């Protein structure tokens, strides 16, 4: 199966607020499968649909968490609970190559979503999975991790991203 092209900053699709999936069908399941394969091929821990050009509320994640035995495929995910305890960590992003901004997020979250069969599910996430899901849910609302930086640090990060995207583009040519 062909991998999906990762969209890099400043592609406008990354700033798109994604729309709800109205019907879970074979096309949606195929998109999720391709997203997961693309995520693995790029050594990612999560991937939002708009990072590969789809503007639907879908994410995939495989944080390597032993409590989650299989990769997550989340359709129309939403956070229904978040802890008051916060955690700061550097976050990588396939669409922002070479930058790892420090982001403060809830230490734990509960995320409700529909699975591939259309069944409502809920996952309790902490640690890396919590940060990953919050990061990917931000993507679905057009929010990037660099948006949490000060203006000065954001400008530096954007310069680094642009330089790295040029290098990636040259490698692909």
Protein Blocks (a to p, Z undefined) as FASTA:
>chain_A
ZZddddddfbfklmpccdddfbdcfklmmmmmmmmmmmmmnopabdcfklnopacdcddd
dehpaklmbdcddehiacfbdcfbdcddddddfklghiacdddddfbdcdddddfkopac
ddddehjllmmmmmmmmmmnopafklmpcfklmmmmmmmmmmmmmmmmmmmZZ
